């Protein structure tokens, strides 16, 4: 089995990265932090680009691609810290009117945390007892729903893992970039062994998670998806923390982007399938 990306898949990933660079660059990210809320114009642009309809058959107005391609575009969304209930709206394409085109924002109740409840046009699941919850991530408004137990959708878990993978990859890039540019004692901090080790660990965790996420996208096996989510969560959370260490005190300031990756990784690690739930799924399959 060949796990290498095809030319079409690489072009799809590059196209999504270009779209996000044009519509949600760093300035847009910082503006979203200062003025939280869902950008409906951006949401509709994603719909026009086929983000939500990617896996719908062409006969139903979709793009007609598969889960591996969806993973690639969600990885780019995670890399850019794109906000909004992306997974829920993607899953609703074809079943909720307007979701595929980005005209309807859909959120989904899956466990005790539900995101973007107030902004959603359509809610899947019972959110009648939802209470606002202060979110550590300024770009992800949350509500808590008590005593909620739902069956996890494997595709949702995998797409969440893909977002974590993208965030981990971006944290690695930020750490290496800073290590090359920041100087202490007349040389880049990346020349010091301790910083080299942090950057190497960042890369290894990211690439291990990438292999697991890409493989699970091909097999679509729920157990392999649980393992991929577990590895991607670790790569995103630990990667952002190590990136903070590379940045030193600067990393903890509001002006830096790395703390946003850490906060998003914390939130996403508790959504769709938490580490404990993924570990239980893996243990049950042994």
N, C-alpha and C positions, 0 to 999 in steps of 0.2 A: 504494500500500500504506500503510495507516494503522498507525503504530508507537505511537500513544498507548495508554496503559493503559485498559482498560475499567473500568466501575464494579465489576464482580466481581473483577477483578484487583487493584484498589486495596483492596477489602475483604479479599481474601486476604492481601495484604501487611500490612495493618493488624492483622488477626487474628493473624498469626504474630508480629508485633512485640509485641502485647499478651500472647501466651502466653509469650514469652521474658522479657518484663518481669516477669511473675508468677513464673516458674519458674527463671529464670537472670538475676537482676538483678546489680547491681554487688557486693552482699554475697556472693552465690553465686559470682560470678567470683573474688573475692578468697579465698573459702574453698576453691575448687578449686585455686587457686595454692598455698595453704598445705598442702592435703591432696590431692595429685594422685590421680586415679583416675576411672573412668567411673561416673557417676551412673545406675544402672540404672532408678531411678524416673523420672528425667527422660527417659531413652531410651524408656521405655514410654509416657510422656505424649506424646512426639513421635509415636510410633506411633499412638496413639489419635486424635491430631489429623490424621492422614493425611499426615504429613511424608514417610514412606518409601513409602507407597502412592499418592502423588499422581498418578503417571502410569500406574498400573495401570487397566485397564478396570473399569468398575463391575460387570460381570458376574463379575469375578474378585475382587471384594471391595475394589477400589481406588476412587479418587476420580474417575478418568476425565479428568484434565486433561492438559495438554501440557507441552512443554519450556519455553515462555515462563513459565508459572506456576511451574514448578520453579525457574527462575532467580530469581524474586521471593522465594521462601521461603529459598533458599540465600543470597541477598543479605542477608536479615535475620539468618540464622545467622552470617554473617561479621561483620556489624555488632556482634553481641553477643559475638563470640569464643567461640561455642558449641563445646566440645571434642568429640572423638570421630570415628570413621571414618564421617562422615555420607554422603559421596559413595558409598563402597563399599557401605554398607548400603542406600542408596536404589537403587543399580543392581541389587542382589541381590533386591529385592522381586519376588515372583512366581516366583523360581527357587530361593531358599533358604528353607526352611520357617521361619516365625517372623520373617523380616526385615521384612516389610511391617508387622507389628503392633508392632515394636520389642521383640520378645521374644528375638530373636537378633541379636547384634552381629557384623557381617561386616567383615572387612578384606580388602584385595586387594593382591597383589604387582604393582606397575606401575613398573618401574625399580628403581634401587638402594636406594630408601628405602621402607620400609613402616611405617605408623604403627599403634599400638594392637594390636600383635601379641599381647602377653601377655593383653590384656583380651578379645580376640575369641573368639566361640564357633565361628566358621567362617572359614577362611582360603581365599581363592581364589588359586591359584597355588602355586608351589613355594617354601616358606620354610624348607626344611630346613637351609640354610647360613646362616641369619640370625644376626647378632651384634648385641647391644645397642649402641646408639650414644647418647652423651650429647647430648641435644637442647638447643638454645638456647632453645626454647620450653618452659617448665615445664608447659604444658598439652597437649603433643603428644609422648608417648613414641615413640621411633624405634628401628628395627632397620635395619641395612645388610645387603644381600644382594649379594655380589660377582658381577660378570660377568652381570648380569641384563639381558636385552633383551626388551621386550615391545611389542606394538603398542598405541598409545594409543587409548582409547575416547573418541571426540569428545564424547559427552555428559558424561563424567567431567571432561574438560578444561574444558568450558563451565561446569559447576557449580562447579568450583574457581575459575574466573575470577569467577563471581558472588560467591563468598565474599570474594575479594580486593576486589571492588568495594564490598561492604558495609563491609569494614574501612577502605578508603580514604575512604568517605563519613563514617564515624564519626571518623576522624582529622581530617577537615576540620571537623566539628562541634566537636570538642574544641579545635582550634586557634582557631577563631573565638570560642568561648566564653571561653577563657582571655584572648585578646587584648582582649576587651571588659571583662573583670573586673579583670585585673591592671593596676595603676597604677605608673607611674614618672614622676618629675618633675611630679607633680600631674595627670597625665592617663593614660587607658588606653593600654597599649602598642600597641593597634591603631591609634592615631592616627599612629604613626610609619610613614614610607613603606616602610622595609625590611620591617616586619611585614605591612603591607598587601600587598606584593608576594608574600610567602610564602603568605598566605591565598588570594590570587587564583590563584596557581599550583596550590595544592591543589585548588581548585574546578574549574579548567579541566581538569586531568588526570583528576579523578574523573568529570566529565561526558562527556569524550571516551571514557573507558573504558565508561561507562554506555551510550552510544550504540552502541558496538561490541558489547558483551555482549548488549544487548537485540536488536539486529539479527541477531546470530548465532543467538539463540534462535529467531527466526522462520524463518531460512533453513536452519539446522542444517547449514550447509556447513562441512566440516572445515577448509578454508583460512581462512574467516572466523572460525571458532572459534579457530584458532591466533593470528590477529591480535588477537582479543579477549583471549585469555589474556596475550599479550605486553603489551598496553596496561593490563590490569587489574593485572598484576604490578608494572608500573612505578608505577601510581597508588598501589598499596598500600605498596610499599617506600619510594618517594620521598616519598609523602604522610606516612607515619609519621615519617620523618626530618625533614621540614620542620616537622611538628607538634612534634617534640622541640625544634627551634630556637626556635619560638614560645614554648614553655614555659621555655626557658632551662635553668639548672641543675636546676630542679625536675623537668623531664621525665625526667631520668636516675635519679631516686630510685625505690626499690621501691614507694613508696606511689602513684605515678602509674600510670595505665592505659596511657599512650601507648606505653611500652616493650614492653608485651605485644602491641600491634598490630604493632609493628615485628618482633618475634621471630616471631610467627605468619606474617607476610608473608614473611619470609626462608625459613621452612620450606616454606610452600605454593608459593613460587616455584620450588622444586626438585622438586615433586611433580606427577604426572600428565603434565605437559609443561613442561620447563624453558624458559627464554628462548632458549637456543641451539637447542633442538629446535623451538620455535615459529618462530624465524627461518629455520631450514632448511626447514621446511614451506612457509613463505611464499615463500622463494627458489625452491624446486622448482616452485611453481605459476606463476612468472613466465614 
